[in-house]
Every structure is written in C-alpha cells, then in structure tokens.
Amino acid sequence: MTNNIFFRTSLFLTLFFLCSSVLLAQKGGKNGKAKKNAHIEYVTDIQPDPIMRKSRPDRHPSPLEMPALIGHGTVEQLHGIDVSHYQGRINWDVVAQQPNVHYVYIKATEGVKTIDDRYEYNFRECKRVGLKVGSYLFFRPHLSARAQFDLFCSVVDTKSQDLLPLIDAEAIKGVSIPVFQQRLLELCSLFEKEYGVKPLIYTGRNFYNRNIHGNPRLSEYKYFIASYSLDEPELNGNDDYLLWQYSATGRVSGIRGDVDMSRFVGKHQLREILIK
C-alpha cells in the first residue's frame, strides 16, 4: 500500500514537472519569437524610407579618414559638399567659414511627388552667406521625365542658381538600360532648354560603367562620380569626369553628422560648373 502510494505520487510529480517543462518551453519559444520579431521591426522602423533615402550603390563599408583633404590645396582640387534633409538644420554661417567648402549642391526634389523639406532654407542660407550653390533632382527612371522636371521647376528658382543643375541618376528601378538612358536623355534635354546649359550628371562609378558608358549621346554630358575609396575612380574607356565624391562620412563644422564630400579631379576647375 505504502509503496503503491509512493509510486503514484512519484508518477504524478514526474508527469507534472514534465508537462510544466513542455508548457514553459512552448511559452518561452513564443516569447523568444516575439522578441526576435520585435527586434526586426525595431531595426526596420529606424531605417530611412528607401524611397526617400539617397541610395549609395558604391558606398564604402566604413568611414574614411578624408584622404582627399590631406595635402591638396590647388585650385584644381577645390572641395565641396552636397546636402539634403538628412543633415537636419545646418548652421550655414559656420559652414561658410570652412576653407574646404567652395560649392554646395542641395537636394530639391525626388521623383514626381517628393520635395525636400529643407531645400528652401538651405538654398536661401547658402545665398545669404555667399556660397556657390546649385540644386539637384533625384531621378526615378520608372517615372515620367517631364513630371519630375515640372516638380523640380515648381520648387527651384532656375534663374538664381550659381551652379549647373544636377541630375542624381543612381537608381534604375527595374527598367531596362535603354529605357533608363532614353528617359535620362529626355530629362537632360528639358534641363538644357530651361537653363541654356547642359546639366551635370551625378552617379556611382559602378552604375556609370554598367548603365551609362558607351552611349554616345550621354557622353556629351559632364559627370560627377561617387566612389568611396582612397584612389580616384577610373571609368570604363578612361571616360572623363569633373567631380569625385570621395566620402559619404565627411565632417564639416556647422553640420551635425555625416555629409557627402567631393572635389574636382585633374585640371577641372570650379568655373566649369558655374552658370554665370
């Protein structure tokens, strides 16, 4: 009898702890999954909207130590920056005092609907402090070139620009290369008619080599090439370009956080991107 009671009690306790362990494991598994999903959602939430974010196909994997700022003081290698709402509120009085900021490009629009909410402030302040300034459009090749141009012109005073208009062409968005090239040329033509000068085209080195090099009509334009490395980029066919964006992690007094830094290459000079 005693042994029977002991046996039943032991069996009950064993089954109880076994069931409890299974339930706890299942509960822990669910909680673990929830925590993992919450972590993924959290990381996703803090990332910029990929449509709004300036894409960087040739981005360097780690911050550079600004090699192009060291030991270069010639006219041919004047430095400048490009900015958008990602830099927040910029103190342009301080920026204007920096010896390595000779020109500024400011994002105005993207696609057919997006207007950079810092554009008007940034442009007005650059003019006030006497910096040479121009405006750029982030090109979306799957959308109408005319509609993108019209949005740009609704925001930008094309008569008050110091620098050539800049087309940021670094996304192909699933269209074919011929379609991309045709729409880019259409946009360039619209800018040329409005400004009376050919626009400058910004793109990454790899993107240029894959999607632009070899088109004789696109070879007529001036280029601003992004490549985050220690050496000036080389383009297919040894194609020429004016400006090299060498870092996306630059530091400039008056701007909190990272900023894109660029400079002229070879014998190219500031006068080549001036409208007036």
C-alpha positions in Angstrom: 0.0 0.0 0.0 2.7 2.5 1.0 4.8 1.5 -1.9 1.8 1.9 -4.2 1.1 5.4 -2.8 4.7 6.3 -3.2 4.7 5.1 -6.7 1.6 7.0 -7.7 2.9 10.2 -6.0 6.2 9.9 -7.8 4.5 9.3 -11.1 2.2 12.3 -10.6 5.1 14.6 -9.8 7.1 13.3 -12.7 4.2 13.9 -15.1 3.5 17.3 -13.5 7.1 18.5 -14.0 7.3 17.1 -17.5 4.1 18.9 -18.6 5.3 22.1 -16.9 8.6 21.9 -18.7 6.8 21.4 -22.1 4.5 24.3 -21.4 7.3 26.6 -20.3 9.4 25.7 -23.3 6.4 26.4 -25.6 5.8 29.7 -23.9 9.5 30.6 -24.0 9.6 29.7 -27.7 6.7 32.0 -28.4 8.2 34.8 -26.3 11.6 34.3 -28.0 10.0 34.5 -31.4 8.1 37.6 -30.4 11.2 39.3 -29.1 13.0 38.4 -32.3 10.3 39.8 -34.4 10.1 42.9 -32.3 13.8 43.4 -32.7 13.4 43.1 -36.5 10.6 45.5 -36.6 12.5 47.9 -34.4 15.5 47.9 -36.7 13.3 48.3 -39.7 11.5 51.2 -38.1 14.6 53.2 -37.5 15.8 52.9 -41.1 15.1 55.7 -43.5 12.4 55.2 -46.1 14.4 53.6 -49.0 12.4 55.7 -51.5 13.4 58.9 -49.6 16.9 57.9 -48.9 19.7 58.8 -51.3 20.8 55.4 -52.4 24.5 54.6 -52.5 25.4 51.8 -54.8 29.2 52.3 -54.4 29.1 53.0 -50.7 32.4 52.4 -48.8 31.8 49.9 -46.0 33.4 52.0 -43.3 34.1 55.7 -42.7 37.1 57.1 -44.4 39.6 59.5 -42.9 39.1 62.1 -45.6 42.3 61.3 -47.6 41.4 63.8 -50.2 41.5 66.6 -47.7 45.1 65.9 -46.8 47.8 67.8 -48.7 45.6 69.1 -51.5 45.3 72.9 -51.8 45.4 73.5 -55.6 42.7 75.3 -57.5 42.0 72.1 -59.5 41.1 70.2 -56.3 38.7 72.5 -54.6 36.3 70.7 -52.3 32.5 70.9 -51.7 29.5 69.2 -50.2 26.0 68.1 -51.1 23.2 68.1 -48.6 19.6 67.2 -48.1 17.1 66.9 -45.2 19.2 64.2 -43.8 21.7 66.8 -42.4 18.9 68.4 -40.4 19.2 72.2 -39.7 22.6 73.4 -40.9 24.4 76.4 -39.5 25.5 77.9 -42.8 27.3 80.8 -41.1 29.8 78.3 -39.7 29.9 76.2 -42.9 30.8 79.3 -44.9 33.9 79.8 -42.8 35.3 76.4 -43.6 38.3 76.5 -46.1 37.3 73.3 -47.8 33.8 74.2 -48.8 33.8 76.0 -52.1 30.5 74.8 -53.6 27.3 73.3 -52.4 24.6 71.1 -54.1 21.2 70.9 -52.4 18.6 68.3 -52.9 15.3 69.8 -54.2 13.1 67.0 -55.4 12.8 63.3 -55.9 10.6 61.6 -58.4 7.2 63.2 -59.1 5.9 63.8 -55.6 8.8 64.3 -53.1 10.0 67.8 -52.2 13.0 68.0 -49.8 11.6 70.0 -46.8 15.0 71.6 -46.1 15.6 72.8 -49.6 14.2 76.4 -49.3 16.0 77.0 -46.1 19.3 75.5 -47.3 19.3 77.4 -50.6 18.3 80.7 -49.0 21.0 80.4 -46.4 23.7 79.4 -48.9 22.9 82.5 -50.9 22.9 84.7 -47.8 26.4 83.6 -46.7 27.9 83.8 -50.2 28.4 80.1 -51.0 28.3 79.0 -54.6 25.1 76.9 -54.7 23.2 74.6 -57.1 20.2 72.3 -56.9 19.7 68.6 -57.7 16.9 66.3 -58.7 17.0 62.6 -57.6 15.9 60.8 -60.8 13.5 57.9 -60.8 13.7 56.3 -64.3 10.4 54.4 -64.0 8.5 57.7 -63.7 7.8 60.4 -66.3 10.8 62.6 -67.0 8.5 65.6 -67.7 6.6 65.2 -64.5 9.9 65.0 -62.5 11.2 68.1 -64.3 8.0 70.0 -63.7 8.1 69.2 -59.9 11.7 70.4 -59.8 10.8 73.7 -61.5 7.9 74.3 -59.2 10.3 74.4 -56.3 13.6 75.7 -57.7 14.1 79.3 -59.0 16.2 78.3 -62.0 17.3 81.9 -62.6 19.0 82.3 -59.2 21.3 79.2 -59.4 25.1 79.6 -59.3 25.9 76.0 -60.4 24.8 73.8 -63.2 21.6 71.8 -62.5 22.5 68.4 -61.2 20.7 65.1 -62.0 21.3 62.4 -59.5 21.0 59.2 -61.6 21.9 56.2 -59.5 18.8 54.1 -59.4 17.4 52.0 -62.3 14.2 50.8 -60.6 13.7 47.7 -62.7 13.5 49.4 -66.1 15.8 48.3 -69.0 19.1 50.1 -69.7 17.7 51.5 -73.0 14.6 52.9 -71.2 16.8 54.3 -68.4 19.1 56.0 -70.9 16.2 57.4 -73.0 14.4 58.9 -70.0 17.6 60.3 -68.7 18.3 62.0 -72.0 14.8 63.3 -72.1 15.3 64.9 -68.7 18.7 66.3 -69.7 17.1 67.9 -72.7 14.4 69.6 -70.6 17.1 71.0 -68.2 19.1 72.2 -71.2 16.1 74.1 -72.6 15.3 75.7 -69.2 18.9 76.7 -68.2 20.5 77.2 -71.6 23.4 74.9 -70.5 23.8 71.1 -70.2 23.1 69.6 -66.7 25.7 67.8 -64.7 25.0 64.1 -64.0 25.9 62.5 -60.7 26.2 58.7 -60.4 28.3 56.0 -58.9 31.3 54.6 -60.7 29.9 51.1 -61.0 26.5 52.4 -62.0 28.1 54.5 -64.7 30.1 51.6 -66.1 27.1 49.4 -66.2 24.4 51.7 -67.4 25.8 54.9 -69.0 29.2 54.2 -70.5 29.1 53.6 -74.3 26.1 55.8 -75.1 27.4 58.5 -77.4 24.7 61.0 -76.6 25.2 60.6 -72.8 29.0 61.0 -73.3 28.3 64.7 -74.2 27.5 65.5 -70.6 29.7 66.3 -67.7 29.8 63.8 -64.8 30.1 63.9 -61.0 31.2 60.4 -59.9 30.8 58.8 -56.5 33.3 56.2 -55.4 34.3 55.9 -51.7 37.9 54.7 -51.9 41.4 56.0 -51.4 42.0 56.4 -55.1 40.3 58.5 -57.8 37.9 56.2 -59.6 38.6 55.1 -63.2 35.7 54.8 -65.6 35.3 52.4 -68.5 37.1 53.7 -71.6 39.0 56.1 -69.4 36.0 58.4 -69.6 36.5 61.8 -68.1 34.6 63.4 -65.3 34.8 66.7 -63.3 34.0 65.9 -59.7 34.7 63.0 -57.4 32.5 62.3 -54.4 35.1 60.5 -52.2 33.2 60.1 -49.0 29.7 60.0 -47.5 31.0 60.3 -44.0 32.7 63.7 -44.1 32.7 66.1 -41.2 32.1 69.8 -41.6 31.7 72.3 -38.8 28.2 73.6 -38.8 26.7 70.3 -39.9 25.8 67.6 -37.4 26.7 64.0 -38.5 27.9 62.8 -41.9 27.9 64.8 -45.1 29.0 63.9 -48.6 32.3 65.4 -49.6 33.7 65.9 -53.1 36.4 67.6 -55.0 37.5 68.4 -58.6 39.8 66.0 -60.4 42.7 66.5 -62.8 42.7 70.0 -64.2 39.0 70.6 -63.9 38.0 73.8 -62.1 35.1 75.5 -60.4 34.4 77.7 -63.4 33.3 74.5 -65.3 30.2 74.1 -63.2 29.3 77.8 -62.8 26.3 79.1 -64.8 27.4 82.7 -64.6 
